[in-house]
Amino acid sequence: MNRIDLEGRTAVITGGARGIGLATAERVIASGGSVVIWDVDGNAIDAAVAELGDKASGRVVELTDAAAVDEAAGAAGRIDILVNNAGITGGNGKTWELSPEIWRKTVEVNLVAPFLTSRAVVPLMLANGYGRIVNVASIAGKEGNPNASHYSASKAGLIGLTKSLGKELAGTGILVNCITPAAARTAIFDQMSQEHIDYMLSKIPLARFVEPAEVAAMIVWLASEDCSFSTGAVFDISGGRAVY
């Protein structure tokens, strides 16, 4: 494993108690940084922090609640890196069969929450003259998966947010990028039908799902000083699925 230099850096990772978020936390710590996990599951946070050791801490945060996010940002102290990883699929269904409630919830968690965290953290980064924001979008945000219009639309919106925020912060020392992975076999699969899982696998030329550690490696590079001339950009890690 290549060691990215994150010595002295503090990363806030949303949804960092499991899956890609936890793998990213492990890689940040292996690279010399420290981690603050923001998640809604207190038990999962406790387990993750126990696994990660003394360079990790956690806080229960309802990421769709602006006041809760602002309070967490204020309590975190210096934040050098923000990884907006938390997300839900919202299950699967034809667009006209999805309930308005699940559509709104999916957009709230996958798009509104990264806006709220960025809104809270960017002023802290501006005060320090440095920052890296990495948003975890999805290949679905580029292609629009059938039976997942709510998820696809929320991730497309996250790509748009990345591009806008990156341009707004250009020249400040804060870079904003996003990644568009193909599916990783994590707990989020429990929210999807087997038919949809099979569909996603059929679209990947490498004929396997991405590993959380592989996604974490890309995130941590984007969160480092080595990433110095990319902002508002979209990085594929799709096993060959994306051809543009």
C-alpha positions in Angstrom: 0.0 0.0 0.0 1.3 3.4 -1.0 1.4 5.8 1.9 -0.1 9.2 1.1 1.2 12.0 3.3 -1.7 13.2 5.6 0.5 13.9 8.6 -1.2 16.4 11.0 -4.4 16.5 8.9 -7.9 15.9 10.4 -10.6 14.4 8.2 -14.3 14.4 8.9 -15.9 11.4 7.2 -19.7 11.1 7.0 -21.0 7.6 7.2 -17.6 6.6 8.3 -18.6 3.8 10.6 -18.8 1.1 7.9 -18.2 0.3 4.3 -16.3 2.8 2.1 -16.3 5.3 4.9 -14.6 3.0 7.3 -12.1 1.9 4.7 -11.3 5.6 4.1 -10.9 6.2 7.8 -8.4 3.3 7.9 -6.4 4.7 5.0 -6.4 8.2 6.4 -5.0 7.0 9.7 -2.4 4.8 7.9 -1.4 7.9 6.1 -0.7 9.8 9.3 -4.0 11.7 9.7 -6.7 11.6 12.3 -10.4 11.0 11.7 -13.7 12.2 13.1 -16.7 10.0 12.1 -20.1 11.6 11.6 -22.8 9.0 11.5 -26.4 8.4 12.7 -25.6 5.0 14.2 -23.9 5.4 17.6 -23.2 1.7 18.1 -21.5 1.5 14.7 -19.4 4.6 15.6 -18.3 3.0 18.9 -17.3 -0.2 17.1 -15.4 1.7 14.4 -13.6 3.9 16.8 -12.6 0.9 18.9 -11.2 -0.7 15.7 -9.4 2.4 14.4 -7.7 3.4 17.7 -6.7 6.6 19.3 -6.5 8.6 16.1 -10.2 8.3 15.6 -13.3 9.8 17.3 -16.9 9.9 16.4 -20.1 11.8 16.9 -23.7 11.0 16.2 -24.9 13.6 13.7 -28.2 13.8 11.8 -26.7 15.0 8.6 -29.9 16.3 7.1 -30.4 18.7 10.2 -28.5 22.0 9.6 -28.3 22.9 13.3 -26.9 19.5 14.1 -24.3 19.7 11.4 -23.3 23.2 12.4 -22.9 22.1 16.0 -20.7 19.1 15.0 -18.5 21.3 12.8 -18.0 23.8 15.6 -17.1 21.0 18.0 -14.6 19.3 15.6 -12.0 22.1 15.7 -9.7 22.2 12.8 -11.0 20.3 9.7 -8.6 19.9 6.8 -10.6 17.2 4.9 -14.3 16.6 4.4 -15.4 13.3 2.9 -19.1 13.3 2.1 -19.6 9.6 2.0 -22.9 8.9 3.8 -25.7 7.8 1.5 -28.7 5.5 1.0 -30.1 3.8 -2.1 -33.8 4.3 -1.2 -34.6 0.8 -2.5 -35.6 0.0 -6.1 -38.7 0.7 -8.1 -40.0 2.3 -11.3 -40.1 6.1 -11.0 -43.9 6.3 -11.0 -44.1 3.6 -8.3 -41.7 5.3 -5.8 -43.3 7.1 -3.0 -42.7 10.9 -2.7 -41.5 10.3 0.9 -38.7 7.9 -0.2 -37.7 10.1 -3.1 -37.4 13.1 -0.8 -35.5 11.1 1.8 -33.0 9.8 -0.7 -32.3 13.3 -2.0 -32.1 14.7 1.5 -29.4 12.2 2.6 -27.5 12.0 -0.7 -27.5 15.6 -1.8 -28.9 18.0 0.9 -26.7 16.6 3.6 -23.4 17.2 1.6 -24.6 20.7 1.0 -25.2 21.2 4.8 -21.8 19.7 5.7 -20.0 21.8 3.1 -21.8 24.9 4.2 -20.7 24.3 7.8 -17.1 23.2 7.1 -16.0 25.6 4.2 -15.8 28.7 6.5 -13.5 26.8 8.8 -11.3 25.8 5.8 -11.3 29.3 4.4 -10.0 30.6 7.8 -7.1 28.2 7.5 -6.5 28.8 3.8 -6.5 25.0 3.1 -9.0 22.2 2.6 -9.9 19.2 0.6 -13.6 18.1 0.0 -14.3 14.8 -1.6 -17.8 13.8 -2.5 -18.7 10.2 -3.0 -21.2 10.2 -5.9 -21.9 7.2 -8.2 -21.7 6.0 -11.7 -25.5 6.1 -11.5 -25.3 9.9 -11.4 -23.8 9.8 -14.8 -25.8 7.1 -16.5 -29.1 7.1 -14.7 -29.8 3.5 -13.5 -33.3 2.2 -14.2 -35.4 1.4 -11.1 -33.2 3.9 -9.2 -34.2 7.3 -10.5 -34.2 8.8 -7.0 -30.7 7.5 -6.2 -29.4 8.4 -9.7 -30.8 12.0 -9.6 -29.4 12.6 -6.1 -25.9 11.5 -7.2 -26.2 13.6 -10.4 -27.0 16.5 -8.2 -23.9 15.8 -6.0 -21.8 15.9 -9.2 -23.3 19.3 -10.0 -22.7 20.5 -6.4 -19.0 19.4 -6.7 -18.5 21.4 -9.9 -20.1 24.6 -8.6 -18.4 24.5 -5.2 -15.0 23.7 -6.8 -15.3 26.8 -9.0 -16.4 29.0 -6.2 -13.4 28.0 -4.1 -10.8 28.0 -6.8 -7.8 30.0 -5.6 -8.6 29.7 -1.9 -6.5 26.6 -1.2 -9.6 24.5 -1.0 -10.1 21.9 -3.7 -13.4 20.0 -4.2 -13.7 16.8 -6.2 -16.0 13.8 -6.4 -15.7 10.2 -7.4 -18.1 8.0 -9.3 -17.6 4.4 -8.2 -19.4 1.4 -9.5 -21.1 -0.6 -6.7 -19.1 -2.0 -3.8 -20.5 -4.9 -1.9 -21.3 -3.2 1.4 -24.3 -3.0 3.7 -25.9 -0.7 1.2 -26.7 -3.9 -0.9 -29.3 -4.7 1.8 -31.3 -1.8 0.4 -31.4 -3.2 -3.1 -33.1 -6.0 -4.9 -31.1 -8.9 -6.2 -32.3 -8.1 -9.7 -30.7 -4.6 -9.4 -27.5 -6.0 -8.0 -27.2 -8.4 -10.9 -27.9 -5.6 -13.3 -25.1 -3.5 -11.9 -22.6 -6.3 -12.1 -23.6 -7.0 -15.7 -22.5 -3.5 -16.6 -19.0 -3.7 -15.2 -16.4 -5.0 -17.8 -14.0 -6.1 -15.0 -16.8 -8.4 -13.9 -16.6 -7.7 -10.2 -17.7 -5.1 -7.7 -15.1 -2.6 -6.5 -13.6 -3.1 -3.1 -14.0 -0.4 -0.4 -10.3 -0.2 0.0 -9.9 0.6 -3.7 -12.3 3.4 -3.4 -10.6 4.6 -0.2 -7.2 4.8 -2.0 -8.6 7.2 -4.6 -10.4 9.3 -1.9 -7.3 9.7 0.2 -5.2 10.8 -2.8 -7.8 13.4 -3.6 -7.8 14.5 0.0 -4.0 15.0 0.0 -1.7 17.8 -1.0 -0.5 15.6 -3.9 -3.9 16.5 -5.5 -3.0 20.1 -6.3 -4.5 20.9 -9.8 -7.8 19.2 -9.9 -11.0 20.8 -8.6 -14.6 20.5 -9.6 -13.6 17.3 -11.2 -15.2 13.8 -11.4 -13.0 10.7 -11.1 -14.3 7.4 -12.3 -13.6 4.1 -10.4 -16.1 2.0 -12.3 -14.2 -1.1 -13.5 -14.5 0.1 -17.1 -18.2 0.8 -17.0 -17.9 4.5 -17.8 -16.6 5.2 -21.3 -16.8 9.0 -21.3 
